[in-house]
């Protein structure tokens, strides 16, 4: 008498997860390190990313669809970075150091557009 051992592998869920991971990664067009060119320091960027992710979580945003940790090369060094969706990039910029002109200008433009669309400006 032979004993057969059967193991079932459910590859469907892995395939779906991989597809969704690929799909969401296509929408991540920005790098947090891009903000270095706007005058933010690495510490300011890190702090702003953490705040933006906190805002996203508290608002019910699917964080993994908008923020993805990656490694990038900057000046011949490998650094921790974060790929961002357009929404996440805006959240990071909105939550950055308000003392920076680029941050203040962004916040004002967002508020002016919001108020203009809602007839309050």
N, C-alpha and C positions, 0 to 999 in steps of 0.2 A: 504494500500500500504506500503510495506517495502522498506527501503533504504539499499542497500548493499554497504558496504565500502570495497574496495579491495585495498590492498597495496602490491605492488610487491617488493620483496626483491631479490636483485641480489647477491647471495652468491658465484657466480662463481669467481668474481674478488677477493674476500677475500680468497677463497680456493687457487687460483693461487698464490696470494701474500704470503700466509702462506707456501705453498710448496716451493716457491723460497727462502723465508726467511730461511726455514729449510735447503734447499740445500746449500745455501751460508754459513750458519753457520757450515756445515760439513767441509768446506775448511779452517776454521779459527782455525789453529792448535797451534798458539802461543799466549802468553799473553805478553803485554807490560812489565808487572812486571817481566818477565823472565830476562829482561836486568839488574835487580838488581844484579843477580848472575854474570854478566859480569863487574860489577863495576860502573854502572851508578847510579846516585842518582834519587830519585823520580822526582825532578825538571828537571833534564836533560832528563829524559824519557818523561815527559809531553811536554817539549819544542820540542823534536824530533818528537813526535807523531803529534803535531800541524804542524810542518814543513812538515812532510811526507804527511799529509792530504792535505796541500796546494799544494804540488807538484802533488799529485794525481788528485786533482780538475783541476789544470791548464793543465794537460795532458789528460783530458777527462776520467779519471778512474772513474768507478762506486764506489764511496767511501763506500757505504753500503755493497758492496760485499767483501770488504777487511778490514774494520775497524768496530768493534762493541763494544760500551761501555757496560761494565759489572761490577759487584761487585765481588771481590774475597776476600778470607781470607788470611791474612799474619800476622803471629805471634799473633794469637788470636784477630785480628782486621779486620773489614770489610773496604776495601778500594776501591776507584774507579779504574778501570782497563780498559783495552781495549783488546779484542780478535783481533788477526791479521792473515791475510793470510800470506803465505810464502813471497809473493811480498811485502806486507805491512811491515812485519818484517824487510826485507832488506832495505826498504825505511826509516824506523825509525832508523835503525842502521847507514845508510849512512848519515842521517841528524842529528845525535847526535854530541856531543862535540868532535871535531876533536883532541882535546888534549889528549883523552883517547887512550891507545894503541890498545884496541880491535876495536875501530872505525877506526883508521888509518890502522890497518892490514886488516880490511874488505874492506875499500876503495881501498887499493892497490891490493888486490886479485881480486876485481871486475874489476878494470882497466886492470890488467895484463891479465885476461881471455878475456876481450873485445878486447884488442889489439892483443892478440894471435890468436883469431878467425878471425880477420880482416887483418892478415898478416902484421901488423905494429909494431910487437914486436919481 
